[in-house]
Amino acid sequence: MAGLTMPPPDSETLARRAEIVADMRVIVPGEGVVEAPNGMRAFETDALTAYRQLPLIVVLPETTAQVARILKYCNQRNIKVVPRGSGTSLSGGALPLEDAVLLVMSRFNRILEIDFPNRVVVAQPGVTNLGITRAVEEEGFYYAPDPSSQIACSIGGNVAENSGGVHCLKYGLTANNVLGIEMVLMDGEVVRLGGKHLDSEGYDLLGVMTGSEGLLGVVTEVTVRILKKPDTARALLIGFPSSEAAGQCVADVIGAGIIPGGMEMMDRPAILAAEDFVRVGYPLDVEALLIVELDGPAVEVDHLIGEVEKIAVANGSTTCRISQSEDERMAFWAGRKAAFPAVGRISPDYLCMDGTIPKKELPRVLAGMRELSDKYGLRVANVFHAGDGNLHPLILYDANVPGELARAEDFGADILRLCVKVGGVLTGEHGVGVEKRDLMPEMFSEADLDQQMRVKCAFDPNHLLNPGKVFPQLRRCAELGRMHVHAGKLPFPDIPRF
C-alpha cells in the first residue's frame, strides 16, 4: 500500500471525477472542496504514516445539512466515502481511498452548549478532546478520557475509536462518557441517539456507534458528561529493576482493591527517551517505571499512597517519589504524555501497536516481546496503560532500510497474536482500521465476523462508508441475509428516536 504507484486514470474516470467535484462545490461552496493533488497531500495519511494514498477528492462540510446532502448524493451514485476527523488515527482508520470522497469533519469545531446543572457538554465532532476540558475547567470540571494525543485528536474521532487515555482505569473509555450523538446515515437521514440523560430505553445503538470506526454513520454532534475535579490528586513515580517486577506490582495493586485514577508503565528505552525530551527527573538507572495517580479526599489519598508504597517495596522497587505539588504531579505525567514524540527522536520511524491483555499476563507478555525483538532484530519501547492492560509497544525501524517496515509489521502482528493467545484482544483504543484488519480471524471465527458484518449491512448495505477497514473480507449483504431493516431506516425502526 505504501508508495503504491497507480496507473493514470482514463478519460471516463476523469469525467466522472470532474462531475463529482462540480456537484460537491454546489453542496459545499467556497473553499470546502479540495481537488488539486498538492492540496490533497495534507490528507493522504493519518498517524499510521507508513501508508499513504491520495483520495478522489476532499470535502470539508460545515453543517449537518451539508453532510446529509453529501452522503445522500454519494449513496445514490454508489460513491465511497471515508470519514476523517483530525487524522490522528494510529490504525489507518482514516486512510483515504483513490476512488472515495474524503469527508473531513475538522470544520465542525464549535462547542454548542455547556450545561453545568446536568454536567454535560454538547460539542461538534471537530472539537479537540482537550478543548472540552479547557472550556469547563474554570468551574472546576473536566472531561475524563485523555488520550496522549488529546491536544490534537477530535471528540468525533474519540467516538469512532472508543479512545481511552491514562485515566480510563477509573473513569472509563469514551463509551463510558458519551451520552448522546447526532449522526447521519449513508442515505442522508439524520438520527439522534441518547441525549443528556444517563441511559436510553431500547437497544444500545449508541454503544454500537461508539467504536464503529466510521463504518456505520458520520457523527455530527456529541454530548459528553463532565466530572468535578477531585479534591486531591497525587502521583507516585516508582522505579523497578525489571519490567516483570513492575508488572507484578500493577497486578498486586489492583488485586488489593485499589483503583488508581491513572496507572502507567514505561520500560527503559521509553524512560530514557522521555527524560531526554522533557527532562522532568525520571530515574535513569531503572528498567521500568510506574506512574500511579491516586485521587479523591485528601485523607483517602494519603492512606492509599502508603498502601501502594508497601506493595511497590514488596515487589522490589528501587526508587519512589511522591508528588508534593500540582506542578510536580504534572511533571510526572509530562514525560508519559510526551513518550510517543520522544521515541521519534531515537528512531526514524516507529509503529505504535495497541493490544489489551489480562493484567496478570503482563510479565509473560513483556518477556514474549523481548523474545520477538531478538527474533526480528528490531528494538521496542513499551509505554502503556498498565492498570487496564492496554499495551502500546513502539516498534522502532527505519523505512529507508529495505525490508525493515515489513519486519516491523510482522513483529507487531506477532505481538497482537500473543495478546490474543493469553486471553486479550487486538485493540484497546486505536481501533482495527487497516492495521489489524487481516488479524481479525485470530480472534473471531467466520460466524463472528459474519454477525458483525450484518450490523454493517443494516446501516450501510452497499458498503460505501469507510470500505476496506476492519473486515478482512467483504461479503455482499445479500449473502449474509438481511437483518430486520427497511431501506433508509435504522436496523430496529420501532425504537423511538430522540
C-alpha positions in Angstrom: 0.0 0.0 0.0 2.8 2.4 0.9 4.4 4.0 -2.1 2.0 2.4 -4.5 2.1 3.8 -8.0 -1.3 3.8 -9.7 -1.9 3.9 -13.4 -3.2 7.2 -14.8 -7.0 7.5 -14.7 -8.8 7.0 -18.0 -11.0 9.7 -19.6 -14.2 8.3 -18.3 -12.8 8.3 -14.7 -11.6 11.9 -15.1 -15.0 13.0 -16.4 -16.8 11.3 -13.5 -14.4 12.9 -11.1 -15.0 16.4 -12.6 -18.7 15.9 -12.3 -18.4 14.9 -8.6 -16.2 17.9 -7.9 -18.7 20.3 -9.6 -21.6 18.8 -7.7 -19.7 18.9 -4.4 -18.9 22.6 -4.9 -22.7 23.2 -5.1 -23.3 21.5 -1.8 -20.2 23.0 -0.1 -19.4 26.3 -1.7 -16.3 28.4 -1.2 -13.1 26.6 -0.2 -14.9 23.4 1.0 -13.7 21.2 -1.9 -10.1 20.3 -2.5 -9.2 18.6 -5.8 -5.6 19.6 -6.6 -3.1 16.9 -5.7 -0.9 19.3 -3.8 -3.8 20.4 -1.7 -4.9 16.8 -1.0 -1.4 15.8 0.2 -2.2 17.1 3.6 -4.9 14.4 3.9 -3.1 11.4 2.3 -2.4 9.6 5.5 -3.3 9.6 9.2 -1.0 8.8 12.1 -0.2 5.4 10.7 2.2 7.2 8.3 3.6 4.1 6.7 0.5 4.1 4.4 -0.4 6.9 2.1 -3.0 7.3 -0.6 -4.5 10.4 -2.3 -8.3 10.4 -2.2 -10.6 11.0 -5.1 -11.4 14.5 -3.7 -11.5 16.1 -0.3 -14.7 17.7 1.0 -14.9 19.8 4.2 -18.5 20.5 5.2 -19.6 22.9 7.9 -23.1 21.9 8.7 -25.1 18.7 9.3 -27.3 19.6 6.3 -24.3 19.6 4.1 -23.1 16.2 5.4 -26.6 14.8 4.8 -26.6 16.0 1.2 -23.1 14.7 0.6 -23.9 11.2 1.9 -27.2 11.1 0.1 -25.5 12.2 -3.2 -22.8 9.5 -2.8 -25.3 6.8 -1.8 -27.4 7.5 -4.9 -24.4 7.3 -7.2 -22.6 4.4 -5.5 -19.6 6.6 -4.5 -17.5 5.5 -1.5 -17.0 7.9 1.5 -14.2 7.9 4.0 -14.9 10.0 7.1 -11.9 11.8 8.7 -11.5 13.8 11.9 -8.2 15.2 12.9 -6.2 12.5 11.2 -4.6 11.2 14.5 -5.8 7.5 14.0 -2.9 5.1 14.6 -4.6 2.2 12.8 -5.1 3.7 9.4 -8.8 4.2 10.2 -8.9 7.5 8.2 -6.7 6.3 5.3 -8.2 7.6 2.1 -9.1 5.6 -1.0 -8.3 6.7 -4.5 -12.0 6.1 -5.5 -13.6 7.6 -2.4 -14.6 11.1 -1.3 -12.7 12.0 1.9 -15.2 13.6 4.2 -13.2 15.8 6.6 -15.0 17.0 9.7 -12.5 19.4 11.1 -14.7 22.5 10.4 -17.2 21.2 12.9 -15.1 22.8 15.7 -17.6 24.6 18.0 -18.8 23.8 21.5 -22.6 24.2 21.2 -23.6 24.1 24.8 -22.2 23.8 28.3 -24.8 22.6 30.8 -23.3 22.6 34.3 -26.5 21.6 36.1 -26.7 18.4 34.0 -22.9 18.2 33.9 -22.7 17.8 30.1 -21.1 19.5 27.2 -22.6 19.4 23.6 -19.8 19.7 21.1 -19.3 19.3 17.4 -17.0 16.4 16.4 -14.1 18.5 15.4 -13.6 20.0 18.9 -10.4 18.6 20.4 -10.5 16.3 23.4 -8.6 18.8 25.5 -10.7 21.7 24.2 -13.7 20.3 26.2 -11.7 20.3 29.4 -10.4 23.8 28.7 -14.0 25.1 28.2 -15.1 23.9 31.7 -12.1 23.9 33.9 -12.7 27.4 35.4 -15.8 26.0 37.0 -13.8 23.0 38.4 -14.9 20.4 35.8 -13.1 18.3 33.3 -13.6 15.6 30.6 -12.2 12.4 31.9 -10.9 10.5 28.8 -7.5 11.9 28.0 -5.6 10.0 25.2 -2.0 11.2 24.8 -3.0 13.0 21.6 -5.7 14.9 23.3 -4.2 18.3 22.4 -4.9 17.4 18.7 -7.4 14.5 18.5 -11.0 15.3 17.9 -14.0 14.2 20.0 -15.6 12.7 16.9 -12.5 10.6 16.4 -12.6 9.5 20.0 -16.2 8.3 19.4 -15.1 6.4 16.3 -12.3 4.6 18.0 -13.6 4.5 21.6 -10.4 6.2 22.9 -9.3 6.0 26.5 -6.2 7.6 28.0 -4.2 7.5 31.2 -7.3 7.9 33.4 -9.5 5.3 31.8 -8.8 2.7 34.5 -11.0 4.6 37.0 -13.1 6.9 34.8 -13.7 4.7 31.7 -13.3 5.0 28.0 -15.2 7.2 25.6 -18.1 4.8 25.7 -18.5 5.4 29.4 -18.5 9.2 29.0 -20.6 9.8 25.8 -24.4 10.3 26.5 -25.7 11.1 23.0 -24.8 11.8 19.4 -26.3 13.2 16.3 -25.3 11.1 13.3 -26.0 11.0 9.5 -26.7 7.6 7.8 -25.3 6.8 4.4 -28.7 7.6 2.8 -28.6 11.1 4.3 -31.0 10.6 7.2 -30.1 12.5 10.3 -30.6 10.5 13.5 -30.2 11.3 17.2 -29.2 8.6 19.8 -29.3 9.3 23.5 -29.2 12.8 25.0 -28.4 14.4 28.3 -29.8 11.5 30.3 -27.6 8.7 31.5 -29.3 5.9 29.7 -31.9 5.4 26.9 -34.5 2.8 26.5 -34.3 0.2 23.8 -31.3 -1.3 22.1 -28.0 0.3 22.8 -27.4 1.8 19.4 -25.2 4.5 21.0 -22.9 1.7 22.2 -22.9 0.2 18.7 -21.8 3.5 17.2 -19.1 4.2 19.8 -16.0 2.4 18.4 -17.6 1.7 15.0 -14.7 3.3 13.2 -16.7 5.3 10.7 -18.4 2.2 9.2 -22.0 2.9 10.2 -22.6 6.7 10.1 -21.0 10.1 10.3 -21.2 11.8 13.8 -22.0 15.5 13.6 -22.7 16.2 17.3 -21.6 14.7 20.6 -23.0 15.0 24.1 -20.4 14.1 26.8 -20.6 14.0 30.6 -18.1 16.2 32.5 -16.9 15.5 36.0 -16.0 17.6 39.0 -12.2 17.6 39.6 -11.3 15.5 42.6 -10.4 17.3 45.8 -6.8 15.9 45.8 -4.7 14.2 43.2 -1.1 13.0 43.9 1.1 10.7 41.9 3.9 8.2 42.8 6.9 7.7 40.4 8.2 4.2 41.2 11.2 2.5 39.6 11.8 -1.2 39.3 14.8 -3.4 38.4 12.7 -5.3 35.8 9.5 -4.9 33.8 8.3 -8.2 35.3 8.5 -6.7 38.8 6.7 -3.6 37.7 4.0 -5.7 36.1 3.5 -7.8 39.2 3.2 -4.6 41.2 0.4 -3.5 38.9 -1.4 -6.8 39.4 -1.0 -6.6 43.2 -2.2 -3.0 43.5 -5.4 -3.9 41.6 -5.7 -7.1 43.5 -5.6 -5.2 46.8 -8.8 -3.4 45.7 -7.1 -0.1 44.9 -8.3 1.7 41.8 -5.9 4.5 40.9 -7.0 7.4 38.9 -4.2 6.5 36.5 -1.6 3.8 36.3 1.0 3.9 33.5 4.2 1.9 32.8 7.3 2.7 30.8 10.3 0.5 30.1 13.9 1.6 29.9 14.1 2.7 26.3 10.9 4.8 26.7 12.2 6.2 30.1 15.5 7.3 28.5 13.8 8.9 25.5 11.1 10.7 27.6 13.6 12.1 30.1 15.9 13.3 27.3 12.9 15.0 25.7 11.2 16.7 28.7 13.8 16.5 31.5 11.4 16.1 34.4 13.7 14.0 36.6 12.9 10.4 35.7 15.3 7.9 37.3 17.7 6.6 34.6 19.0 3.6 36.5 15.8 1.5 36.4 14.4 -0.9 33.9 10.8 0.0 34.4 8.8 3.0 35.8 5.3 3.1 37.1 3.3 6.3 37.5 0.4 5.7 39.9 -2.0 8.5 40.5 -4.5 8.5 43.4 -7.3 11.0 43.7 -10.2 11.7 46.0 -10.5 13.2 49.5 -7.1 14.1 50.9 -7.3 11.6 53.8 -8.1 8.7 51.4 -5.3 9.7 49.0 -2.7 9.8 51.9 -3.8 6.4 53.1 -3.7 4.8 49.6 -0.2 6.3 48.9 1.1 4.4 51.9 -0.6 1.2 50.7 0.8 1.5 47.2 4.3 2.2 48.6 4.1 -1.0 50.6 3.1 -3.1 47.6 5.9 -1.5 45.5 8.5 -2.3 48.1 7.3 -5.9 48.3 7.9 -6.1 44.6 11.4 -4.9 44.8 11.1 -1.2 43.9 14.4 0.7 44.0 13.1 4.2 43.9 9.9 6.1 44.8 9.0 9.7 44.6 5.6 11.2 45.7 4.4 14.4 44.2 4.4 17.2 46.7 2.7 19.8 44.5 0.5 20.1 41.4 3.4 21.1 39.3 5.4 18.0 40.3 2.4 15.8 39.6 2.0 17.3 36.2 5.8 16.9 35.6 5.5 13.1 36.3 2.8 12.9 33.6 4.6 15.2 31.1 7.1 12.5 30.3 4.5 9.9 29.8 2.3 12.2 27.7 5.4 13.1 25.5 6.6 9.5 25.2 5.5 9.0 21.6 7.1 12.1 20.2 10.1 11.4 22.4 10.6 8.0 20.9 10.5 9.7 17.5 13.8 11.3 18.4 15.6 8.0 18.8 14.3 6.2 15.7 13.5 7.5 12.2 10.2 5.6 12.2 8.1 3.5 14.6 4.8 1.6 14.7 2.6 2.2 17.7 0.8 -1.0 18.5 -2.3 -1.4 20.6 -3.4 -4.6 22.3 -5.1 -5.4 25.6 -4.4 -8.3 27.9 -5.5 -9.6 31.3 -3.3 -7.7 33.9 -2.0 -11.0 35.3 -0.4 -11.8 32.0 1.7 -8.7 31.8 5.0 -10.3 32.9 4.5 -13.1 30.4 3.7 -10.8 27.5 6.7 -8.4 28.3 9.0 -11.4 28.2 7.5 -12.6 25.0 8.0 -9.2 23.4 11.7 -9.3 24.3 12.0 -12.7 22.5 10.2 -11.3 19.5 12.5 -8.3 19.5 15.5 -10.6 19.2 13.8 -12.6 16.5 13.1 -9.7 14.3 16.2 -7.7 15.1 14.2 -4.6 16.0 14.1 -2.6 19.2 10.8 -2.0 21.0 9.9 0.7 23.6 7.0 0.0 25.8 4.5 2.6 27.0 1.1 1.5 28.2 -1.9 1.9 30.4 -0.8 -0.7 32.9 -3.9 -0.6 35.0 -6.3 -1.8 32.3 -3.8 -3.9 30.4 -3.7 -1.8 27.3 -0.3 -2.1 25.8 1.3 0.4 23.4 4.6 -1.2 22.2 6.5 1.1 19.9 8.4 -0.9 17.3 11.4 1.1 16.1 12.5 0.8 12.5 13.9 2.7 9.5 11.7 2.9 6.4 14.8 3.7 4.3 16.3 0.3 5.1 14.9 -2.3 2.7 12.7 -4.8 4.5 12.5 -3.1 7.9 8.9 -1.9 7.5 7.8 -5.4 6.6 9.7 -6.9 9.6 8.2 -4.2 11.9 4.7 -5.1 10.7 5.4 -8.9 11.2 6.7 -8.1 14.7 3.6 -6.1 15.5 1.3 -8.8 14.2 3.1 -11.4 16.4 2.7 -9.1 19.5 -1.1 -8.9 18.8 -1.3 -12.7 18.3 0.4 -13.1 21.7 -2.1 -10.8 23.3 -5.0 -12.9 21.9 -3.2 -16.1 22.9 -3.1 -15.0 26.6 -6.8 -14.1 26.6 -6.6 -10.5 25.4 -7.9 -8.6 22.4 -6.5 -7.0 19.3 -7.2 -3.4 20.2 -7.9 -1.3 23.3 -8.4 2.1 21.9 -6.7 2.6 18.5 -9.2 0.5 16.5 -8.7 -2.1 13.8 -8.6 0.1 10.7 -6.3 -1.4 8.1 -3.5 -2.1 10.6 -5.2 -5.1 12.3 -7.8 -5.9 9.6 -6.1 -9.1 8.5 -5.6 -10.3 12.1 -9.3 -10.3 12.9 -9.6 -14.1 12.2 -7.0 -14.6 15.0 -9.7 -13.5 17.4 -13.0 -14.1 15.6 -14.5 -17.0 13.8 -16.1 -16.7 10.4 -19.5 -16.8 12.0 -18.4 -14.0 14.4 -17.3 -11.8 11.5 -20.5 -12.5 9.6 -22.6 -11.3 12.5 -20.5 -8.1 12.8 -20.9 -7.5 9.1 -24.7 -8.0 9.4 -24.7 -4.9 11.6 -22.7 -3.1 8.9 -25.2 -4.1 6.3 -28.1 -2.8 8.4 -26.6 0.7 8.4 -24.7 0.6 5.1 -26.0 -2.1 2.8 -23.8 -1.1 -0.2 -20.5 -1.0 1.9 -19.9 2.7 0.9 -18.8 4.0 4.3 -15.1 3.6 5.0 -14.8 0.3 3.0 -11.7 -1.8 3.3 -11.4 -1.2 7.1 -11.9 -3.6 9.9 -13.2 -6.6 7.9 -10.6 -8.8 6.2 -13.1 -9.8 3.6 -16.3 -8.1 2.5 -19.3 -10.2 1.7 -22.4 -8.8 -0.1 -25.2 -8.2 2.3 -27.5 -10.5 0.3 -25.2 -13.4 1.0 -25.5 -12.8 4.8 -29.2 -12.4 4.9 -30.9 -9.1 5.9 -31.4 -8.0 9.4 -34.8 -6.6 10.2 -34.3 -3.3 8.3 -36.2 -1.1 5.8 -34.3 0.8 3.2 -33.0 4.1 4.6 -34.1 3.2 8.2 -32.3 2.1 11.3 -32.0 -1.7 11.8 -34.6 -1.5 14.6 -37.1 1.0 13.2 -39.6 0.6 16.1 -37.1 2.2 18.6 -38.0 5.8 19.4 -35.6 8.5 18.2 -34.6 11.3 20.5 
